Amino acid sequence: RKEVEQDPGPFNVPEGATVAFNCTYSNSASQSFFWYRQDCRKEPKLLMSVYSSGNEDGRFTAQLNRASQYISLLIRDSKLSDSATYLCVVIANTNAGKSTFGDGTTLTVKP
Amino acid sequence: DAGITQSPRYKITETGRQVTLMCHQTWSHSYMFWYRQDLGHGLRLIYYSAAADITDKGEVPDGYVVSRSKTENFPLTLESATRSQTSVYFCASRGQGNTEAFFGQGTRLTVV
């Protein structure tokens, strides 16, 4: 079983739709969580950190559920420009400080 | 300029040749990482380093060698390139603590 798992999708949604991705992690000692965005095999870029209390950045909302060991990303009012692969990242102190990436979920927003 | 840079951006080499991919960061980040990403797949960790002179294997280290004599540099060497090592290679760095990682622009390596 992978340490970090994501539904690969693809998710195909119309513009304006709301879409949610989940990411599960297996290491209960995980402490830090992030969502990254990757466009067409370019370098991944930080989208947002995920805080215990949940956090929002414009149309994007991230949630953490420690009990069930998953994080989520909600995108409201999807834009064409949101089409990308979304990667979740987990850091656990017991893992020698490694940043462990999920394989990503691909989102395509269609007109 | 501040940041993390990789060189070369593109490289074509022949099977059996030794190839070194360079990675340089200007933030004095403690952690540095090398990932490979094959077409249609996720990132796979090759090697990482928690500090100068400290390196450790990731998921797919076979056929690769790294060194970290200086904090800012983390070169990745393919000792004898094989076609299966054709991939996009990303270097990343991260500061102390559980902070986000920053990626270089990647090196597209083709082994023929």
Chai-1 contact restraints between the chains, C-beta under 6 A:
chainA,res_idxA,chainB,res_idxB,connection_type,confidence,min_distance_angstrom,max_distance_angstrom,comment,restraint_id
A,Q31,B,N98,contact,1.0,0.0,6.0,A-B,restraint_1
A,S32,B,N98,contact,1.0,0.0,6.0,A-B,restraint_2
A,F34,B,E100,contact,1.0,0.0,6.0,A-B,restraint_3
A,R41,B,V88,contact,1.0,0.0,6.0,A-B,restraint_4
A,E43,B,F90,contact,1.0,0.0,6.0,A-B,restraint_5
A,E43,B,F103,contact,1.0,0.0,6.0,A-B,restraint_6
A,E43,B,Q105,contact,1.0,0.0,6.0,A-B,restraint_7
A,E43,B,G106,contact,1.0,0.0,6.0,A-B,restraint_8
A,P44,B,F103,contact,1.0,0.0,6.0,A-B,restraint_9
A,L46,B,E100,contact,1.0,0.0,6.0,A-B,restraint_10
A,I91,B,N98,contact,1.0,0.0,6.0,A-B,restraint_11
A,G97,B,Y31,contact,1.0,0.0,6.0,A-B,restraint_12
A,G97,B,A50,contact,1.0,0.0,6.0,A-B,restraint_13
A,K98,B,Y48,contact,1.0,0.0,6.0,A-B,restraint_14
A,S99,B,A101,contact,1.0,0.0,6.0,A-B,restraint_15
A,F101,B,L43,contact,1.0,0.0,6.0,A-B,restraint_16
A,D103,B,G42,contact,1.0,0.0,6.0,A-B,restraint_17
A,G104,B,G42,contact,1.0,0.0,6.0,A-B,restraint_18
